Every structure is written in C-alpha cells, then in structure tokens.
Amino acid sequence: MKLFGYELEGFAKALVILVAVFLVASGLCGLQWAASRGGSRLDAVFLPLGIVELIAILLSAVGIVLVLIAWGIRALFDRSAN
C-alpha cells in the first residue's frame, strides 16, 4: 500500500505535508463556522479549536511560501552550478 506523498522527499514532501495541513485546517475551520452559525452552544470548545486551526492555517501558508522560495533558489543554484 502506498501512502500519499510517501515516495517523495525533500522540498516536495514538505510541500505536500504543508498543503495537506492547510487544506484540513481550512476545512475544519469552515465546518466550525457553519456549526456555530447554526446556534450551537459549544463555544467553549469551538473557540480554542478555532484558534488552533487559524494558527495551523497561518503557519502552513507561511511554510508553503518559504518552501517554494527555497525550492526556487535551490533550482537556480543547481542550474548555475551545472
């Protein structure tokens, strides 16, 4: 059985993991928003989890940008070295 992104390594693997975290956290954040709009009384649970999800979204977005920049710099360096 092959797992998603298992055969990748380096920048590609980091990018796959960061994008997966971003998508899952975004989906959970949207699901929480929809549930809270329905008049749920679980604000004591939703608020801390929502903050964790927003932090995960922000960190993964920053990580995606940094990985893409580092990958581009490495590609330019490898091209100029050869």
C-alpha positions as CSV (number, residue, x, y, z in Angstrom):
1,M,0.0,0.0,0.0
2,K,1.4,3.4,-1.0
3,L,0.7,6.3,1.3
4,F,0.1,9.8,-0.1
5,G,3.4,11.5,-0.6
6,Y,5.4,8.6,0.8
7,E,7.7,8.3,-2.2
8,L,8.5,12.0,-2.2
9,E,11.5,13.5,-0.4
10,G,13.0,16.9,0.3
11,F,11.1,20.0,-0.7
12,A,8.3,18.1,-2.5
13,K,7.5,16.1,0.7
14,A,7.5,19.2,2.8
15,L,5.2,20.9,0.3
16,V,2.8,18.0,0.3
17,I,2.6,17.9,4.1
18,L,2.1,21.7,4.4
19,V,-0.6,21.7,1.8
20,A,-2.4,18.8,3.5
21,V,-2.3,20.6,6.8
22,F,-3.6,23.8,5.2
23,L,-6.5,22.0,3.4
24,V,-7.6,20.1,6.5
25,A,-7.4,23.1,8.8
26,S,-9.3,25.2,6.3
27,G,-12.0,22.6,6.0
28,L,-12.3,22.2,9.8
29,C,-12.4,25.9,10.2
30,G,-15.2,26.2,7.7
31,L,-17.1,23.3,9.3
32,Q,-16.8,25.0,12.7
33,W,-18.0,28.3,11.3
34,A,-21.1,26.6,9.7
35,A,-21.8,24.8,13.0
36,S,-21.5,28.0,15.0
37,R,-23.9,29.8,12.7
38,G,-26.5,27.2,13.5
39,G,-26.8,28.4,17.1
40,S,-24.6,25.8,18.8
41,R,-23.8,26.3,22.5
42,L,-20.4,24.7,22.2
43,D,-18.5,28.0,22.1
44,A,-16.2,26.8,25.0
45,V,-15.0,24.1,22.7
46,F,-15.1,25.8,19.3
47,L,-13.2,28.9,20.3
48,P,-9.9,27.2,21.4
49,L,-10.1,24.7,18.5
50,G,-10.8,27.6,16.1
51,I,-7.7,29.4,17.3
52,V,-5.6,26.3,16.8
53,E,-7.0,25.9,13.3
54,L,-6.3,29.5,12.4
55,I,-2.7,29.1,13.7
56,A,-2.3,26.0,11.7
57,I,-3.6,27.7,8.6
58,L,-1.2,30.7,9.0
59,L,1.8,28.6,9.8
60,S,1.2,26.2,6.9
61,A,0.7,29.1,4.5
62,V,3.9,30.7,5.6
63,G,5.7,27.4,5.3
64,I,4.3,26.8,1.8
65,V,5.7,30.2,0.7
66,L,9.1,29.5,2.3
67,V,9.4,26.1,0.8
68,L,8.5,27.4,-2.7
69,I,11.1,30.2,-2.3
70,A,13.8,27.8,-1.0
71,W,13.0,25.3,-3.8
72,G,13.3,28.0,-6.4
73,I,16.6,29.3,-5.0
74,R,18.0,25.7,-5.0
75,A,16.8,25.1,-8.6
76,L,18.5,28.4,-9.7
77,F,21.7,27.5,-7.8
78,D,21.8,24.0,-9.2
79,R,21.2,25.3,-12.7
80,S,24.0,27.9,-12.4
81,A,26.4,25.3,-10.9
82,N,26.0,23.0,-13.9
